[in-house]
């Protein structure tokens, strides 16, 4: 796994957490 792959996965995970934690 390359450094760019790790950054991409981390950014995707952060966005997912932000979206799921937003109130309806």
DRENRODREN-468784 format. One record per residue: z, x, y of N, C-alpha, C in turn. Coordinates in steps of 0.05 Angstrom, whole numbers, always signed. Atoms other than C-alpha are relative to their C-alpha. Layout:
<atoms>
+--------+--------+--------+--------+--------+--------+--------+--------+--------+
:    npz :    npx :    npy :   capz :   capx :   capy :    cpz :    cpx :    cpy :
+--------+--------+--------+--------+--------+--------+--------+--------+--------+
:      Z :      X :      Y :      Z :      X :      Y :      Z :      X :      Y :
...
+--------+--------+--------+--------+--------+--------+--------+--------+--------+
</atoms>
This chain:
<atoms>
+--------+--------+--------+--------+--------+--------+--------+--------+--------+
:    npz :    npx :    npy :   capz :   capx :   capy :    cpz :    cpx :    cpy :
+--------+--------+--------+--------+--------+--------+--------+--------+--------+
:     +0 :    +17 :    -24 :     +0 :     +0 :     +0 :     +0 :    +18 :    +25 :
:     +3 :    -17 :    -24 :    -21 :    +30 :    +67 :    +18 :    -11 :    +22 :
:    -17 :     +7 :    -22 :    +17 :    +29 :   +132 :    -10 :    -26 :    +14 :
:    +12 :    +24 :    -13 :    -31 :    -23 :   +161 :     +6 :    -25 :    -16 :
:     -6 :    +24 :    +17 :    -20 :    -69 :   +101 :    +29 :     -9 :     +4 :
:    -28 :     +6 :     -4 :    +55 :    -65 :   +112 :     +4 :    -15 :    +27 :
:     -2 :    +13 :    -27 :    +48 :    -82 :   +186 :    -11 :    -28 :     -1 :
:    +12 :    +26 :     +1 :     +2 :   -140 :   +171 :    +18 :    -20 :    -15 :
:    -18 :    +17 :    +15 :    +49 :   -168 :   +118 :    +24 :     -8 :    +16 :
:    -24 :     +5 :    -16 :   +109 :   -161 :   +164 :     -6 :    -20 :    +22 :
:     +7 :    +18 :    -22 :    +73 :   -196 :   +222 :     -4 :    -28 :    -10 :
:     +4 :    +26 :    +12 :    +52 :   -253 :   +177 :    +26 :    -13 :     -8 :
:    -27 :    +11 :     +8 :   +123 :   -261 :   +150 :    +15 :     -8 :    +25 :
:    -15 :     +7 :    -25 :   +152 :   -261 :   +221 :    -11 :    -26 :    +11 :
:    +11 :    +25 :    -10 :   +104 :   -315 :   +243 :     +8 :    -24 :    -17 :
:     -8 :    +21 :    +18 :   +120 :   -356 :   +182 :    +29 :     -9 :     +5 :
:    -28 :     +6 :     -6 :   +195 :   -351 :   +196 :     +2 :    -15 :    +27 :
:     -1 :    +13 :    -26 :   +184 :   -370 :   +269 :     -9 :    -29 :     -1 :
:    +11 :    +27 :     +3 :   +142 :   -431 :   +251 :    +19 :    -18 :    -15 :
:    -18 :    +16 :    +17 :   +190 :   -455 :   +197 :    +27 :     -5 :    +14 :
:    -26 :     +3 :    -13 :   +251 :   -445 :   +242 :     -2 :    -17 :    +25 :
:     +4 :    +16 :    -23 :   +221 :   -485 :   +299 :     +9 :    -29 :     -6 :
:     -8 :    +28 :     +5 :   +252 :   -555 :   +307 :    -24 :    -18 :     +1 :
:    +23 :    +18 :     +1 :   +206 :   -613 :   +293 :     -5 :    -15 :    +27 :
+--------+--------+--------+--------+--------+--------+--------+--------+--------+
</atoms>
